[in-house]
């Protein structure tokens, strides 16, 4: 191995390039005979809306650990990559980058501009991802706007339509006035915003019949007054019950509306009397439908008031609000106004408050199948299990079917035309997909319903989630076979996929919609398991935000730390929980890498090129113990990785490697090998039979065996340094095996550690407890010599071990140069001496007041009596809650006592 320090920059770039050139991680689907040996990862395609961020890296590291570990289990891993480059995110990026608006262009022209901008960002994104060495099969990269995916998305639409799971309806839809498109419930989120409550006086049309002239409405949205179509009172509202059946006149706008009772009124909000506007919220929509109310649309697609608003027409809703409030005040109708903070439903893409507009939209019917979708979720393994509750709560809270229409330019077109006379929907033929109705002709010359020969193309596009929810089918090559008249899959072994990794923030977006789509198309759950990662926070556990200035970029991290250090940090997460970005975690990774590098160089210097031929029966007890412990550690790490408990696997392996192997065993083995080499191995050490291997060969064999296994155990996390050391020390073993079997080794081919098998148990038997004690004894004797500045090969005349080290006596004797070693089961003569008594002044002070100094003096002078848990001093008896006793173990026999875990050691130099 190279003599210098580990050069992470050079090594990591070298192996990233080599892995790409050699297609080390390419999926070998043609070699998969048994579907159970294919492991498919349904990777999340990031939206093309900007540059790579640290959250991408974090989530992908966890996916990559799973991919690398699973390859080493002998499975052929399908690990694709995709870009979600259709829809609002890509469109807004294009508008921002080019300083344009999509409304200014024909759809095809604007889409071409989107493709150009997205291609540039995708290239940069790919380079950034490849610089982290992820074991992605870049040959299997897809884009959600590419023709193949457009075909699959349009096939999905047509299939659901033919199943009766889709419908088109003119109805209220959630609308973003900033993006000027309908959106689905899942694309909204709650946002706390400052606002005002307004108490507004409504006049009664017939005050004599009502017995009063006015009543009060409380609202945060006075700009909706022109859209008011009714007033509602709760049936249990006795105070206002007499108003039911009367009519009210809307201030400023003059329309007269009926006062109706309905149980959906919240009596605790405002005055308890509520106006219904078309539309302010979901309840307004329910009232509109339940009571067959008039439709007054006061706000248009861009958030401006319509002609229904009279003199306020053309004002943006926020401007209209202030103008209407001012006019209400001038008319004496504004009774009160006060500041509040309330929850506003906003579009998650742009943080704009949503409106509810009536429009023709396509919907996927979901509310009738929620029990099935919930059961599908139960059939998947959830890592962590607690995340299933989020999925469950989302389904239980669904109020809308899935609106999949978007009034945008960038996206996949609906493959639909409508009869210009009767509005009959005409679907494209499956064989013709993908199509764009704006430029392609319908598949028929005349309407099949009425015979009319003119058609209107659908100009909306599909919601991007309607396509990205198909990723399992996209990856499996789902398609319509026209000859067979059925849907087929090019790679059926990939479906259902084995794991869906994703963030917890898109459970309701991507995961749920994927279950819906794939279940409806195939009748199967789309993946066997779900792995949910948390978000990356800053060091103070705050969400990273550009406005706060706490965003950490991948480029900044790579400039300061090795990639493997970042991987080590990411592996420290508890799956599902948010993880703060802390440099101390990356520095710990760097230190481990240096430890692995240095330990590897030492192993290389101590061992021959060819592994010694040593049978298990010839191994020393200490060597058998180390390999048996390593078997246990290998099993533990594999179990934790299988269960996605990355931090437990990482921390346990690091502790075992650093402590047990490097600090203890490696130092012992070093002394054994060098001592044996110094004497030429001419004599077997005392107590060792001539038939067994030399202590030198046993140690060398164990060093090589353990070290090779450590590299494999570290490989899923420390991907680059493991590969570098593997190629330096062990790759030639595979090459040698190939050449001796008659196969020529190619310079272009190499056996990557990431294509080797995970270590199988050696099955070495050892007394684990006695071995641990023996190692602790050796450690104690090393400290004894070090503290007295004795060389490690200094002879010790007599060592007595009080503890079980059965079978390891020769190892202790030989390694630590002990002339006479005696192991005893009984305890030595040890006296427990009181070295101090500490008072708990929070109890003693209030209890004894002025006598405390006398108590202190008695303890200091030794003028006290301790009987069990009672301390008698200065005329008082103190209980156990008032003091603690400090004790020290003192050995009164010959030699010096050295304490260690599991044993007591007495040394006579």
KAVENJO-V425293 format. One record per backbone hydrogen bond with DSSP energy under -0.5 kcal/mol. CO is the residue of the C=O (numbers start at 1). NH is the residue of the N-H. If there is no record, write none. Layout:
co = (CO | CO)
nh = (NH | NH)
This chain:
co = (6 | 7 | 8 | 9 | 10 | 11 | 12 | 13 | 14 | 15 | 16 | 17 | 18 | 19 | 19 | 20 | 23 | 27 | 28 | 29 | 31 | 33 | 34 | 35 | 37 | 38 | 39 | 40 | 40 | 40 | 41 | 41 | 44 | 46 | 47 | 53 | 53 | 54 | 55 | 56 | 57 | 58 | 59 | 60 | 61 | 62 | 63 | 64 | 65 | 66 | 67 | 68 | 70 | 70 | 71 | 72 | 75 | 76 | 77 | 78 | 79 | 81 | 82 | 83 | 83 | 84 | 87 | 88 | 89 | 90 | 91 | 92 | 93 | 94 | 95 | 95 | 101 | 102 | 106 | 107 | 108 | 109 | 110 | 111 | 112 | 113 | 114 | 115 | 116 | 117 | 118 | 119 | 120 | 121 | 122 | 123 | 124 | 125 | 126 | 127 | 129 | 129 | 130 | 134 | 136 | 137 | 138 | 139 | 140 | 140 | 142 | 143 | 146 | 147 | 148 | 149 | 150 | 151 | 152 | 153 | 154 | 155 | 156 | 157 | 158 | 159 | 160 | 160 | 161 | 165 | 167 | 169 | 169 | 171 | 173 | 174 | 175 | 175 | 176 | 176 | 181 | 184 | 185 | 187 | 189 | 191 | 191 | 193 | 195 | 197 | 198 | 198 | 199 | 199 | 200 | 202 | 203 | 204 | 206 | 207 | 207 | 213 | 215 | 217 | 219 | 221 | 222 | 224 | 225 | 227 | 229 | 230 | 231 | 232 | 233 | 234 | 236 | 237 | 237 | 240 | 241 | 243 | 246 | 247 | 247 | 248 | 248 | 249 | 250 | 251 | 255 | 257 | 258 | 258 | 259 | 260 | 262 | 265 | 266 | 269 | 272 | 273 | 274 | 275 | 276 | 276 | 277 | 277 | 278 | 279 | 281 | 282 | 283 | 284 | 285 | 286 | 287 | 288 | 294 | 296 | 298 | 300 | 303 | 304 | 305 | 306 | 307 | 309 | 310 | 312 | 315 | 316 | 316 | 317 | 318 | 319 | 320 | 321 | 322 | 323 | 324 | 325 | 326 | 327 | 328 | 328 | 328 | 329 | 333 | 333 | 336 | 338 | 340 | 342 | 344 | 344 | 345 | 346 | 347 | 347 | 352 | 355 | 357 | 357 | 359 | 359 | 361 | 362 | 362 | 363 | 363 | 364 | 366 | 367 | 369 | 370 | 371 | 372 | 373 | 374 | 375 | 377 | 381 | 381 | 382 | 383 | 384 | 385 | 386 | 387 | 387 | 388 | 389 | 390 | 391 | 392 | 393 | 395 | 401 | 402 | 402 | 404 | 406 | 406 | 409 | 411 | 412 | 414 | 414 | 415 | 416 | 417 | 418 | 419 | 424 | 425 | 426 | 429 | 429 | 430 | 436 | 436 | 447 | 452 | 454 | 455 | 456 | 460 | 461 | 463 | 463 | 464 | 464 | 465 | 467 | 468 | 470 | 470 | 471 | 472 | 473 | 473 | 474 | 476 | 477 | 479 | 479 | 480 | 481 | 481 | 486 | 488 | 489 | 491 | 492 | 497 | 498 | 499 | 499 | 500 | 502 | 503 | 504 | 506 | 506 | 507 | 509 | 510 | 511 | 512 | 513 | 514 | 515 | 516 | 517 | 518 | 518 | 518 | 519 | 526 | 528 | 529 | 530 | 530 | 531 | 531 | 533 | 535 | 535 | 536 | 537 | 538 | 542 | 545 | 545 | 551 | 552 | 553 | 554 | 555 | 556 | 557 | 557 | 562 | 563 | 564 | 565 | 566 | 567 | 569 | 570 | 573 | 573 | 574 | 577 | 579 | 580 | 582 | 582 | 583 | 584 | 585 | 586 | 587 | 588 | 589 | 590 | 591 | 592 | 593 | 594 | 595 | 596 | 597 | 598 | 599 | 600 | 601 | 602 | 603 | 612 | 615 | 616 | 620 | 621 | 622 | 623 | 624 | 625 | 626 | 627 | 628 | 629 | 630 | 631 | 632 | 633 | 634 | 635 | 636 | 637 | 638 | 639 | 640 | 641 | 644 | 645 | 646 | 647 | 648 | 649 | 650 | 651 | 652 | 653 | 654 | 655 | 655 | 656 | 657 | 658 | 659 | 660 | 661 | 662 | 664 | 665 | 666 | 667 | 668 | 669 | 670 | 671 | 672 | 673 | 674 | 675 | 676 | 676 | 679 | 685 | 689 | 694 | 695 | 696 | 697 | 698 | 699 | 700 | 701 | 702 | 703 | 704 | 705 | 706 | 707 | 708 | 709 | 710 | 711 | 712 | 714 | 714 | 717 | 718 | 719 | 720 | 721 | 722 | 723 | 724 | 725 | 726 | 726 | 730 | 730 | 731 | 731 | 732 | 733 | 734 | 735 | 736 | 737 | 738 | 739 | 746 | 750 | 752 | 753 | 766 | 767 | 768 | 769 | 770 | 771 | 772 | 773 | 774 | 775 | 776 | 777 | 778 | 779 | 780 | 781 | 782 | 783 | 784 | 785 | 786 | 791 | 796 | 796 | 797 | 798 | 799 | 799 | 800 | 800 | 801 | 801 | 802 | 803 | 805 | 808 | 809 | 810 | 811 | 812 | 813 | 813 | 817 | 817 | 820 | 822 | 824 | 828 | 829 | 831 | 831 | 833 | 833 | 836 | 838 | 839 | 840 | 840 | 841 | 843 | 844 | 845 | 848 | 849 | 851 | 852 | 853 | 854 | 855 | 856 | 857 | 858 | 858 | 859 | 862 | 863 | 865 | 865 | 866 | 867 | 870 | 870 | 871 | 871 | 872 | 873 | 876 | 876 | 878 | 879 | 880 | 882 | 884 | 886 | 886 | 888 | 890 | 890 | 896 | 898 | 900 | 903 | 904 | 905 | 906 | 907 | 907 | 908)
nh = (8 | 11 | 12 | 13 | 14 | 15 | 16 | 17 | 18 | 19 | 20 | 21 | 22 | 23 | 24 | 23 | 26 | 29 | 31 | 32 | 33 | 35 | 37 | 38 | 76 | 40 | 78 | 42 | 498 | 499 | 43 | 80 | 46 | 84 | 49 | 56 | 57 | 58 | 59 | 60 | 61 | 62 | 63 | 64 | 65 | 66 | 67 | 68 | 69 | 70 | 71 | 72 | 73 | 75 | 74 | 758 | 77 | 39 | 79 | 41 | 137 | 142 | 46 | 85 | 144 | 48 | 91 | 92 | 93 | 94 | 95 | 96 | 97 | 98 | 99 | 100 | 104 | 105 | 110 | 111 | 112 | 113 | 114 | 115 | 116 | 117 | 118 | 119 | 120 | 121 | 122 | 123 | 124 | 125 | 126 | 127 | 128 | 129 | 130 | 131 | 132 | 134 | 133 | 136 | 138 | 140 | 141 | 141 | 81 | 142 | 83 | 146 | 150 | 151 | 152 | 153 | 154 | 155 | 156 | 157 | 158 | 159 | 160 | 161 | 162 | 163 | 165 | 166 | 164 | 365 | 363 | 171 | 361 | 359 | 357 | 183 | 177 | 355 | 180 | 181 | 176 | 187 | 188 | 348 | 346 | 193 | 344 | 342 | 340 | 338 | 200 | 219 | 335 | 336 | 217 | 215 | 249 | 207 | 210 | 211 | 212 | 204 | 202 | 200 | 198 | 224 | 225 | 227 | 228 | 278 | 258 | 276 | 260 | 274 | 262 | 237 | 238 | 240 | 241 | 243 | 244 | 246 | 259 | 205 | 206 | 250 | 257 | 203 | 254 | 253 | 250 | 248 | 231 | 260 | 245 | 233 | 265 | 267 | 269 | 272 | 234 | 218 | 232 | 277 | 229 | 230 | 279 | 280 | 298 | 356 | 285 | 286 | 287 | 288 | 289 | 290 | 291 | 293 | 296 | 298 | 306 | 303 | 317 | 300 | 314 | 309 | 310 | 312 | 313 | 315 | 305 | 319 | 320 | 321 | 322 | 323 | 324 | 325 | 326 | 327 | 328 | 329 | 330 | 331 | 332 | 333 | 334 | 332 | 201 | 335 | 199 | 197 | 195 | 193 | 191 | 346 | 354 | 189 | 350 | 351 | 347 | 175 | 173 | 359 | 171 | 361 | 169 | 404 | 405 | 167 | 365 | 402 | 369 | 370 | 373 | 374 | 375 | 376 | 377 | 378 | 379 | 380 | 383 | 530 | 384 | 532 | 387 | 388 | 389 | 390 | 391 | 392 | 393 | 394 | 395 | 396 | 397 | 398 | 403 | 364 | 404 | 463 | 408 | 461 | 411 | 413 | 462 | 416 | 437 | 428 | 458 | 426 | 456 | 423 | 419 | 427 | 417 | 432 | 433 | 433 | 439 | 440 | 451 | 447 | 420 | 457 | 418 | 414 | 406 | 466 | 467 | 467 | 468 | 469 | 470 | 471 | 473 | 474 | 475 | 476 | 477 | 478 | 477 | 491 | 490 | 481 | 488 | 482 | 485 | 486 | 481 | 479 | 492 | 494 | 495 | 528 | 529 | 42 | 501 | 531 | 533 | 506 | 507 | 510 | 511 | 512 | 513 | 514 | 515 | 516 | 517 | 518 | 519 | 520 | 521 | 522 | 523 | 524 | 523 | 497 | 381 | 500 | 383 | 532 | 502 | 533 | 504 | 537 | 579 | 544 | 581 | 541 | 538 | 549 | 550 | 553 | 54 | 557 | 558 | 559 | 560 | 560 | 561 | 566 | 567 | 568 | 569 | 570 | 571 | 572 | 573 | 575 | 647 | 577 | 534 | 537 | 582 | 585 | 586 | 587 | 588 | 589 | 590 | 591 | 592 | 593 | 594 | 595 | 596 | 597 | 598 | 599 | 600 | 601 | 602 | 603 | 604 | 605 | 606 | 607 | 614 | 618 | 619 | 624 | 625 | 626 | 627 | 628 | 629 | 630 | 631 | 632 | 633 | 634 | 635 | 636 | 637 | 638 | 639 | 640 | 641 | 642 | 643 | 645 | 644 | 646 | 649 | 650 | 651 | 652 | 653 | 654 | 655 | 656 | 657 | 658 | 659 | 660 | 661 | 662 | 663 | 664 | 665 | 666 | 667 | 668 | 669 | 670 | 671 | 672 | 673 | 674 | 675 | 676 | 677 | 678 | 679 | 680 | 681 | 682 | 688 | 692 | 698 | 699 | 700 | 701 | 702 | 703 | 704 | 705 | 706 | 707 | 708 | 709 | 710 | 711 | 712 | 713 | 714 | 715 | 716 | 717 | 718 | 719 | 722 | 723 | 724 | 725 | 726 | 727 | 728 | 729 | 730 | 731 | 733 | 734 | 734 | 735 | 736 | 737 | 738 | 739 | 740 | 741 | 743 | 742 | 749 | 752 | 755 | 756 | 768 | 771 | 772 | 773 | 774 | 775 | 776 | 777 | 778 | 779 | 780 | 781 | 782 | 783 | 784 | 785 | 786 | 787 | 788 | 790 | 789 | 794 | 819 | 820 | 820 | 908 | 801 | 822 | 802 | 906 | 803 | 824 | 904 | 805 | 808 | 812 | 813 | 814 | 815 | 816 | 817 | 818 | 796 | 819 | 799 | 801 | 803 | 830 | 892 | 833 | 890 | 835 | 888 | 886 | 884 | 841 | 843 | 844 | 845 | 847 | 848 | 849 | 851 | 852 | 855 | 856 | 857 | 858 | 859 | 860 | 861 | 862 | 863 | 862 | 864 | 874 | 867 | 872 | 868 | 870 | 867 | 872 | 873 | 878 | 865 | 876 | 873 | 878 | 871 | 882 | 883 | 840 | 838 | 835 | 836 | 833 | 831 | 892 | 907 | 905 | 903 | 900 | 802 | 898 | 800 | 896 | 909 | 798)
